[in-house]
Amino acid sequence: MVTGEKVVLVGTDGSAQSDRAVEWAAAEAVRRGRPLRIVHGFIWPLLHVSTAPVPGIEGSGLRAAAEELLAAAAERARTVAPDLPVSTGLRVGAPVPALLAEVGSAELLVIGSRRLDPVTGLIVGSVGVELAATAPCPIVVVNDSTAASGTPSRIVVGIDGFDHEHGTAQAAAVLDFAFVAAEQRGAKLAVVHAIGRAGHAGAEQAAISSVVTEWADKHPGVSVESVTERSSPANALLTHAAGADLLVVGAHGWGGLAGMLHGSVSRQALWRAPCPVAVVRADTRADTPDAAPHDAGAHDAAAHDDGAHDAGPHDAGGPSS
């Protein structure tokens, strides 16, 4: 789906984790003034499994089950935001190609995740890892510990120093996302930086203070606190993420993209953070022009006798996008 209007895109597989992601994405779409797009990766046709209904049993078959799953997700979004424009899409393909095929129209991509074993499993699973590495927009991972804090809204953002090639651009992207998120929620913002090398503390603090002040001047309504911790980056982030509504991290800071996906810092943040985690790269700014469709090997299920469809007022509680 590529339209002239950006959407908040969320993937669903019918699990409790994706249900939480749909609810979070619906609320976020309202905050951003964007339609919500819900997509399900329909893998069965690629496995040459029949998706047709069982003869004589109305509403049976894998295709009908997938459509019911999408309708239920749209209804769940309606409970959060009754007037939100919602559409749904059934894409033939695995979850990652299905979402990447639609992400060209996305201002934000949201997925659900459950925590996996820290020794034997990937932190957000292969879907989250691959999307964080390849999606051309910011991605939010809503984990299975996400719950309302019952306290005033607070956003935590972690930024690195500027001792690598893309540091300044990365800090700008991360701070832009965090300040806008705080502004939309009327939330306080905590900018957290961990100093690992005392010899560079003064220079790092000065550089960070300068860039934070620049963004604070652009968003004067946001109450911002800048925190410097003599701690490991992971511990600093996790300490301040307690009770937060959102933790925002960059994909290049603290070891580059590979470090973000496989290194100890962001691994711990994604696995242990008690709130949704937003991953923002310097090249995933939400204000870029609409991108072309991503050729990810997925396509509308209509090609397999199914269809991506709008969830109209009867199942989405609002007009179609």
The 8 nearest C-alpha neighbors of each residue, nearest first, counted from 0:
[[1, 101, 2, 104, 100, 292, 103, 102],
 [2, 0, 104, 103, 292, 101, 3, 291],
 [3, 1, 4, 104, 0, 5, 289, 6],
 [2, 4, 5, 1, 289, 104, 288, 6],
 [5, 3, 2, 6, 104, 33, 289, 1],
 [4, 6, 104, 105, 106, 33, 3, 7],
 [7, 5, 105, 34, 33, 106, 35, 8],
 [6, 8, 35, 107, 105, 28, 106, 36],
 [9, 7, 36, 108, 105, 6, 37, 35],
 [10, 8, 109, 37, 108, 110, 36, 21],
 [9, 11, 38, 110, 37, 39, 109, 98],
 [12, 10, 17, 39, 13, 38, 9, 37],
 [11, 13, 14, 39, 17, 10, 68, 40],
 [12, 14, 11, 68, 17, 18, 15, 72],
 [15, 13, 17, 16, 12, 18, 11, 111],
 [14, 16, 18, 17, 19, 13, 143, 111],
 [17, 15, 111, 14, 19, 18, 112, 143],
 [16, 18, 111, 20, 11, 14, 19, 15],
 [19, 17, 15, 21, 20, 16, 14, 22],
 [20, 18, 22, 16, 17, 21, 23, 15],
 [19, 21, 17, 111, 23, 18, 22, 141],
 [22, 20, 24, 18, 19, 23, 25, 17],
 [21, 23, 19, 25, 20, 24, 76, 18],
 [22, 24, 20, 26, 21, 25, 19, 27],
 [23, 25, 27, 21, 26, 22, 20, 28],
 [26, 24, 28, 22, 27, 23, 76, 21],
 [27, 25, 29, 23, 24, 28, 30, 22],
 [26, 28, 24, 30, 29, 25, 23, 31],
 [29, 27, 33, 25, 31, 30, 26, 7],
 [30, 28, 32, 26, 27, 31, 33, 25],
 [31, 29, 27, 28, 32, 183, 26, 184],
 [32, 30, 28, 33, 29, 27, 183, 7],
 [31, 33, 29, 30, 28, 34, 27, 83],
 [32, 34, 28, 6, 31, 29, 7, 35],
 [35, 33, 84, 6, 85, 28, 7, 320],
 [36, 34, 85, 7, 6, 28, 8, 84],
 [35, 37, 8, 86, 87, 85, 7, 9],
 [38, 36, 87, 9, 10, 8, 88, 86],
 [39, 37, 88, 10, 87, 89, 11, 9],
 [38, 40, 89, 11, 10, 41, 12, 90],
 [41, 39, 94, 90, 97, 93, 92, 91],
 [42, 40, 91, 92, 90, 43, 39, 89],
 [41, 43, 92, 93, 45, 91, 44, 40],
 [42, 44, 46, 45, 48, 41, 47, 50],
 [45, 43, 47, 46, 48, 42, 303, 91],
 [46, 44, 43, 47, 42, 92, 91, 48],
 [45, 47, 43, 44, 48, 42, 49, 92],
 [48, 46, 44, 45, 49, 43, 50, 42],
 [49, 47, 46, 43, 44, 50, 45, 61],
 [48, 50, 51, 47, 44, 43, 61, 60],
 [51, 49, 61, 62, 60, 48, 52, 44],
 [50, 52, 60, 49, 62, 53, 61, 59],
 [53, 51, 60, 59, 54, 50, 58, 56],
 [52, 54, 56, 59, 60, 55, 51, 57],
 [55, 53, 56, 52, 57, 51, 59, 60],
 [54, 56, 53, 57, 52, 59, 58, 60],
 [57, 55, 53, 54, 59, 58, 52, 60],
 [56, 58, 59, 55, 52, 53, 54, 60],
 [59, 57, 63, 56, 52, 60, 64, 53],
 [58, 60, 52, 57, 53, 56, 63, 61],
 [61, 59, 52, 51, 63, 62, 50, 53],
 [62, 60, 50, 64, 63, 65, 51, 59],
 [61, 63, 50, 65, 64, 60, 66, 51],
 [62, 64, 66, 65, 61, 60, 58, 59],
 [65, 63, 61, 67, 62, 66, 68, 60],
 [64, 66, 68, 62, 67, 63, 61, 69],
 [67, 65, 63, 69, 68, 64, 70, 62],
 [66, 68, 70, 64, 65, 69, 71, 63],
 [67, 69, 65, 71, 66, 70, 13, 64],
 [70, 68, 72, 66, 71, 67, 73, 65],
 [69, 71, 67, 73, 72, 68, 314, 66],
 [70, 72, 74, 68, 69, 73, 67, 75],
 [73, 71, 75, 69, 74, 70, 68, 76],
 [74, 72, 315, 76, 70, 75, 71, 314],
 [73, 75, 77, 71, 315, 76, 72, 314],
 [74, 76, 72, 78, 77, 73, 71, 22],
 [75, 77, 73, 79, 74, 78, 25, 22],
 [78, 76, 81, 74, 80, 316, 79, 75],
 [77, 79, 75, 76, 80, 81, 74, 22],
 [78, 80, 76, 77, 22, 81, 25, 26],
 [79, 81, 77, 83, 82, 78, 76, 25],
 [82, 80, 77, 316, 83, 78, 79, 317],
 [83, 81, 317, 80, 316, 84, 77, 318],
 [82, 84, 80, 317, 81, 85, 34, 29],
 [85, 83, 318, 317, 34, 319, 320, 35],
 [86, 84, 35, 319, 36, 34, 315, 310],
 [87, 85, 309, 310, 36, 319, 320, 37],
 [88, 86, 37, 309, 308, 36, 38, 310],
 [87, 89, 307, 38, 308, 90, 37, 39],
 [88, 90, 307, 39, 300, 38, 306, 40],
 [91, 89, 299, 300, 40, 298, 97, 41],
 [90, 92, 41, 300, 298, 297, 42, 40],
 [93, 91, 42, 297, 40, 97, 41, 90],
 [92, 94, 40, 42, 95, 96, 97, 41],
 [95, 93, 40, 97, 96, 98, 92, 126],
 [94, 96, 98, 97, 93, 126, 99, 130],
 [97, 95, 295, 99, 297, 98, 94, 93],
 [98, 96, 94, 297, 40, 100, 95, 92],
 [97, 99, 101, 95, 100, 96, 102, 94],
 [98, 100, 102, 96, 101, 97, 293, 295],
 [99, 101, 293, 97, 98, 295, 102, 96],
 [102, 100, 0, 99, 98, 103, 104, 292],
 [101, 103, 105, 99, 104, 100, 98, 293],
 [102, 104, 290, 292, 105, 101, 291, 1],
 [105, 103, 1, 5, 102, 289, 6, 2],
 [106, 104, 6, 102, 107, 5, 103, 7],
 [105, 107, 285, 5, 6, 7, 136, 104],
 [106, 108, 7, 105, 137, 136, 138, 8],
 [107, 109, 138, 8, 9, 7, 139, 137],
 [110, 108, 9, 139, 138, 140, 8, 24],
 [111, 109, 140, 10, 20, 9, 141, 139],
 [112, 110, 17, 141, 16, 20, 140, 142],
 [113, 111, 142, 16, 123, 141, 143, 140],
 [112, 114, 143, 142, 115, 16, 123, 111],
 [113, 115, 270, 122, 123, 112, 143, 116],
 [116, 114, 120, 122, 117, 113, 121, 123],
 [115, 117, 120, 119, 118, 114, 122, 121],
 [118, 116, 120, 119, 115, 122, 121, 270],
 [119, 117, 116, 120, 121, 115, 122, 266],
 [118, 120, 116, 117, 121, 115, 122, 124],
 [121, 119, 116, 115, 117, 118, 122, 124],
 [122, 120, 124, 123, 115, 125, 119, 117],
 [121, 123, 270, 124, 115, 120, 114, 266],
 [124, 122, 127, 121, 112, 128, 114, 125],
 [125, 123, 121, 126, 127, 122, 128, 120],
 [124, 126, 128, 127, 129, 121, 123, 130],
 [127, 125, 129, 124, 128, 95, 130, 94],
 [126, 128, 130, 123, 129, 125, 124, 131],
 [129, 127, 125, 131, 126, 130, 124, 132],
 [128, 130, 132, 126, 131, 127, 125, 133],
 [129, 131, 133, 134, 127, 132, 128, 126],
 [132, 130, 128, 129, 133, 127, 134, 138],
 [133, 131, 129, 130, 128, 134, 256, 260],
 [132, 134, 130, 131, 129, 135, 99, 136],
 [133, 135, 130, 136, 131, 132, 99, 102],
 [136, 134, 283, 133, 137, 282, 102, 103],
 [135, 137, 283, 134, 107, 106, 285, 138],
 [138, 136, 279, 107, 283, 278, 108, 139],
 [137, 139, 108, 278, 277, 109, 107, 136],
 [140, 138, 277, 109, 276, 278, 141, 108],
 [139, 141, 110, 276, 275, 111, 109, 142],
 [142, 140, 275, 111, 20, 112, 110, 139],
 [143, 141, 112, 113, 144, 145, 111, 275],
 [142, 144, 113, 145, 16, 112, 114, 141],
 [145, 143, 142, 273, 146, 274, 113, 141],
 [144, 146, 274, 143, 142, 273, 275, 141],
 [147, 145, 148, 144, 274, 273, 143, 244],
 [146, 148, 149, 145, 244, 150, 242, 274],
 [147, 149, 150, 242, 146, 243, 244, 151],
 [150, 148, 147, 151, 242, 152, 146, 244],
 [149, 151, 148, 152, 242, 147, 153, 243],
 [152, 150, 153, 149, 186, 148, 187, 185],
 [153, 151, 186, 244, 150, 187, 184, 154],
 [152, 154, 187, 186, 243, 244, 188, 151],
 [153, 155, 188, 245, 244, 243, 181, 246],
 [156, 154, 189, 246, 188, 190, 240, 247],
 [157, 155, 247, 190, 246, 191, 248, 189],
 [158, 156, 191, 248, 192, 190, 247, 236],
 [159, 157, 192, 170, 191, 156, 252, 160],
 [158, 160, 252, 192, 253, 161, 157, 170],
 [159, 161, 203, 162, 166, 158, 207, 206],
 [162, 160, 166, 163, 167, 159, 203, 206],
 [161, 163, 160, 166, 164, 159, 165, 203],
 [164, 162, 166, 161, 165, 160, 252, 167],
 [163, 165, 166, 162, 161, 167, 168, 169],
 [166, 164, 168, 167, 163, 169, 251, 281],
 [167, 165, 161, 169, 163, 168, 164, 170],
 [166, 168, 170, 169, 165, 161, 171, 164],
 [169, 167, 171, 165, 170, 166, 281, 172],
 [170, 168, 281, 166, 172, 171, 167, 165],
 [169, 171, 167, 173, 172, 168, 174, 158],
 [170, 172, 168, 174, 169, 173, 175, 167],
 [173, 171, 169, 175, 281, 170, 174, 284],
 [172, 174, 170, 176, 175, 171, 279, 249],
 [175, 173, 177, 171, 176, 172, 178, 170],
 [174, 176, 172, 178, 173, 177, 171, 179],
 [175, 177, 173, 179, 174, 178, 180, 172],
 [178, 176, 174, 180, 179, 175, 181, 173],
 [177, 179, 181, 175, 180, 176, 174, 182],
 [178, 180, 182, 176, 181, 177, 183, 175],
 [181, 179, 177, 183, 178, 182, 176, 184],
 [182, 180, 186, 178, 184, 179, 183, 185],
 [181, 183, 179, 185, 184, 180, 221, 178],
 [184, 182, 180, 181, 185, 179, 30, 31],
 [185, 183, 186, 181, 182, 180, 152, 30],
 [184, 186, 182, 183, 181, 187, 152, 221],
 [187, 185, 152, 181, 153, 184, 188, 182],
 [186, 188, 153, 222, 223, 154, 181, 152],
 [189, 187, 223, 154, 153, 155, 222, 181],
 [188, 190, 155, 224, 223, 225, 191, 154],
 [191, 189, 225, 156, 226, 157, 155, 224],
 [192, 190, 157, 226, 227, 156, 189, 225],
 [191, 193, 227, 158, 157, 228, 226, 159],
 [192, 194, 228, 232, 230, 227, 229, 231],
 [195, 193, 229, 196, 228, 200, 230, 192],
 [194, 196, 193, 197, 231, 229, 230, 232],
 [197, 195, 198, 194, 199, 200, 229, 193],
 [198, 196, 200, 199, 195, 194, 201, 229],
 [197, 199, 196, 200, 201, 202, 195, 194],
 [200, 198, 197, 202, 201, 196, 203, 194],
 [201, 199, 197, 203, 202, 198, 204, 194],
 [202, 200, 204, 203, 199, 205, 198, 197],
 [201, 203, 205, 204, 199, 200, 206, 207],
 [204, 202, 206, 200, 205, 201, 160, 207],
 [203, 205, 207, 201, 202, 206, 208, 200],
 [204, 206, 208, 202, 203, 207, 201, 209],
 [207, 205, 203, 209, 208, 204, 202, 210],
 [206, 208, 204, 210, 209, 205, 211, 203],
 [209, 207, 205, 211, 206, 210, 204, 212],
 [210, 208, 206, 212, 207, 211, 205, 213],
 [209, 211, 213, 207, 212, 208, 206, 214],
 [212, 210, 208, 214, 213, 209, 207, 215],
 [213, 211, 215, 209, 210, 214, 208, 216],
 [212, 214, 210, 216, 211, 215, 209, 217],
 [215, 213, 217, 211, 216, 212, 218, 210],
 [214, 216, 212, 218, 217, 213, 219, 211],
 [215, 217, 214, 213, 219, 218, 212, 211],
 [218, 216, 214, 215, 219, 213, 212, 220],
 [217, 219, 215, 216, 220, 221, 214, 178],
 [220, 218, 216, 221, 215, 217, 222, 214],
 [219, 221, 218, 222, 182, 185, 215, 217],
 [222, 220, 219, 218, 182, 223, 187, 181],
 [221, 223, 187, 188, 220, 224, 186, 219],
 [224, 222, 188, 189, 221, 187, 225, 215],
 [223, 225, 189, 190, 188, 226, 222, 187],
 [224, 226, 190, 189, 191, 223, 227, 208],
 [225, 227, 191, 190, 192, 224, 228, 189],
 [228, 226, 192, 193, 191, 225, 229, 194],
 [229, 227, 193, 230, 194, 192, 226, 235],
 [230, 228, 194, 193, 195, 227, 231, 197],
 [231, 229, 228, 193, 235, 232, 194, 234],
 [230, 232, 234, 233, 193, 235, 195, 229],
 [231, 233, 193, 235, 234, 236, 230, 264],
 [234, 232, 264, 236, 235, 231, 237, 268],
 [233, 235, 237, 231, 236, 232, 238, 230],
 [236, 234, 232, 238, 233, 237, 230, 231],
 [237, 235, 233, 239, 234, 238, 240, 232],
 [236, 238, 240, 234, 239, 235, 272, 233],
 [237, 239, 235, 236, 240, 241, 234, 233],
 [238, 240, 236, 241, 237, 235, 155, 243],
 [241, 239, 237, 243, 238, 236, 242, 155],
 [242, 240, 239, 243, 238, 273, 237, 272],
 [241, 243, 148, 240, 244, 273, 150, 274],
 [244, 242, 240, 153, 241, 245, 154, 274],
 [245, 243, 153, 154, 274, 152, 242, 275],
 [246, 244, 154, 275, 243, 274, 276, 155],
 [245, 247, 276, 155, 156, 277, 154, 240],
 [248, 246, 156, 277, 276, 278, 155, 157],
 [249, 247, 278, 157, 156, 277, 279, 246],
 [250, 248, 279, 252, 280, 251, 278, 173],
 [249, 251, 256, 280, 259, 252, 279, 278],
 [255, 252, 250, 256, 249, 254, 253, 169],
 [253, 251, 159, 249, 255, 254, 250, 158],
 [254, 252, 255, 159, 251, 258, 259, 264],
 [253, 255, 258, 252, 251, 259, 256, 257],
 [251, 254, 256, 258, 257, 252, 259, 253],
 [257, 255, 251, 259, 250, 258, 260, 254],
 [258, 256, 260, 259, 255, 261, 254, 262],
 [257, 259, 262, 254, 255, 261, 256, 260],
 [260, 258, 256, 265, 257, 250, 262, 261],
 [259, 261, 257, 258, 262, 256, 128, 266],
 [260, 262, 258, 259, 257, 266, 263, 265],
 [263, 261, 258, 264, 259, 266, 260, 265],
 [262, 264, 266, 267, 265, 261, 258, 233],
 [265, 263, 233, 266, 267, 262, 232, 268],
 [264, 266, 268, 259, 267, 269, 263, 262],
 [265, 267, 263, 269, 264, 268, 262, 270],
 [268, 266, 270, 265, 264, 269, 271, 263],
 [269, 267, 265, 272, 271, 266, 270, 233],
 [270, 268, 266, 267, 272, 271, 265, 122],
 [269, 271, 267, 122, 268, 114, 266, 272],
 [270, 272, 268, 267, 269, 273, 237, 114],
 [271, 273, 268, 274, 269, 237, 270, 240],
 [274, 272, 144, 145, 241, 271, 240, 275],
 [273, 275, 145, 272, 245, 244, 243, 276],
 [274, 276, 141, 245, 140, 142, 246, 145],
 [275, 277, 246, 140, 139, 247, 245, 274],
 [278, 276, 139, 247, 138, 246, 248, 279],
 [279, 277, 248, 138, 249, 137, 247, 250],
 [280, 278, 137, 249, 173, 250, 283, 248],
 [281, 279, 250, 283, 282, 249, 169, 172],
 [280, 282, 169, 172, 168, 283, 284, 279],
 [281, 283, 280, 284, 135, 136, 172, 279],
 [284, 282, 136, 280, 135, 137, 281, 285],
 [283, 285, 286, 282, 287, 172, 136, 281],
 [284, 286, 106, 287, 283, 136, 137, 107],
 [287, 285, 284, 288, 106, 283, 289, 136],
 [286, 288, 285, 284, 289, 283, 290, 106],
 [289, 287, 290, 286, 285, 104, 5, 291],
 [290, 288, 104, 103, 287, 291, 3, 5],
 [289, 291, 103, 288, 292, 104, 287, 293],
 [290, 292, 103, 293, 289, 1, 104, 294],
 [293, 291, 103, 100, 294, 290, 101, 1],
 [294, 292, 100, 295, 99, 103, 291, 102],
 [295, 293, 296, 100, 292, 297, 99, 96],
 [294, 296, 96, 100, 293, 297, 99, 97],
 [295, 297, 96, 294, 298, 92, 100, 97],
 [298, 296, 92, 97, 96, 91, 295, 100],
 [297, 299, 90, 91, 300, 296, 100, 92],
 [300, 298, 90, 301, 307, 91, 302, 306],
 [299, 301, 305, 306, 90, 91, 303, 302],
 [302, 300, 306, 305, 304, 303, 299, 307],
 [301, 303, 300, 304, 299, 305, 298, 306],
 [302, 304, 300, 301, 305, 44, 91, 299],
 [305, 303, 301, 302, 300, 306, 50, 62],
 [306, 304, 301, 300, 303, 302, 62, 307],
 [307, 305, 301, 300, 308, 299, 89, 304],
 [306, 308, 88, 89, 299, 300, 87, 301],
 [309, 307, 87, 88, 306, 310, 86, 89],
 [308, 310, 86, 87, 311, 319, 307, 85],
 [311, 309, 86, 315, 314, 87, 85, 319],
 [310, 312, 313, 319, 315, 309, 314, 318],
 [311, 313, 316, 317, 315, 314, 318, 310],
 [314, 312, 311, 315, 316, 310, 317, 74],
 [315, 313, 312, 74, 310, 311, 316, 70],
 [316, 314, 73, 310, 312, 74, 77, 317],
 [315, 317, 312, 81, 77, 314, 82, 313],
 [318, 316, 312, 82, 84, 83, 315, 311],
 [319, 317, 84, 311, 312, 320, 85, 316],
 [320, 318, 84, 311, 85, 86, 309, 310],
 [319, 84, 86, 34, 85, 318, 309, 35]]
